[in-house]
Amino acid sequence: MTILAALCAMPIAASGCGDKDGADGASQAMALAALMLRTGSAVVVQEYPARIEGTVNVEIRPQVDGILEKIYVDEGSLVKAGQPLFRIDSRLYREQLNQAVAAQHAAEAAAAIARIEVDKLTPLVQNNVVSDIQLKAAKASLQAAKANVEQARAASQSARINFGYTVISAPTGGYIGTIPFRTGSLISRGDGKPLTLLSDVRQVYGYFSMSEADFMRFRRQYAGATIEEKIRSVPPVTLLLADGSAYGKKGALEMVGGQFDESTAAIALRAVFPNENGLLRTGNTGRIRLESRFEGVLLVPQAATMEMQDKVFVFRLDKKGLVRRTAFTVSGKSGDSYIAGPELKSGDVIVTSGLGRLRDGMAVKPVFKKADGNF
């Protein structure tokens, strides 16, 4: 009877043992924070080193040689178009102008005499008093005299231009750069250094370069059939100054270079920024920030990823509650998140904590935040 009771009890005991093992397996699953991926919108920010230049940068150089007699402006001063900047000793050029004007007057007088001679001989030839050869010779002399007048006038005008070059004026408004010469310096048209650099910075250009891969993405992400149309659809860009602060005025992307640089495999771009207060100067440096908005993308927190051998992984839960290490492509970055490629889908659950302890096939009990709406 005792043996029969024991035999009858064996299935029950076996069944109880099986239930206990299942409970132990469930209790071994780690409870870790998790996130269910959903599609949404994202803003992708890209930054590129930039150099700042005025819209007009003019090297001020002398057109005549001489002694620098006067400097009317100081370095860094704001000047208007036509304002005198430098004066070269003009005495030599004034005398050359006086000589040229005198030569012009002499040529005009000689031409007047030749005209008188022609006028005098014309009726005499008509009355057969003198030979027509004399009249022809007089007319030829008049033509030569006229040519001499034109030559003298040209020389006079050239001397007047050179005399005018002794005062160097600003061709445009802007700020004066450094002035390497001082009063009394001998300056020449062949000098390697300009007298100064004049920069019109009422608007400034931010020049930067984009790699070939970035440019390919740029072409895909903006609407338009041509590069010009795509540029017009780019939102206003931000200029980050050298100290990391953002310049107060937004700029507009305006130009793309015609070809890639063979040495750097990059293409040049330019953005224009307003600068009415003159806060930016030629030679400033900074960074151009481009922002792009995308819809219907999956955002994966960078803290929920691991990088190994240039690949990015997440631990994704399968239907059995087991984690699988999954590699995915990164289409871009938005804040602290990656924009995931097609390897991940909306509704996938990924583990966001304890990644260093996870191995493929481990059981995980996902713990969702209330803000995620996953209960």
Secondary structure, DSSP 8 states (H G I E B T S, - for coil): -HHHHHHHHHHHHHHHHHHHHHHHHHHHSEEEEEEE--EEEEEEEEEEEEEEEEEEEEEE--SS-EEEEEE-S-TT-EE-TT-EEEEE--HHHHHHHHHHHHHHHHHHHHHHHHHHHHHHHHHHHHTTSS-HHHHHHHHHHHHHHHHHHHHHHHHHHHHHHHHHTTEEE-SS-EEE------TT-EE-TT-SS-SEEEEEEEEEEEEEEEEHHHHHHHHHHS--SSHHHHHHTS--BEEEETTS-B-SS-BEEEEE-SS--TTT-EEEEEEEEE-TT----TT-EEEEEEEEEEEEEEEEEGGG-EEETTEEEEEEE-TTSBEEEEEE-EEEEETTEEEE-TTS-TT-EEE-S-GGG--TT-BEEEEE-GGGT--
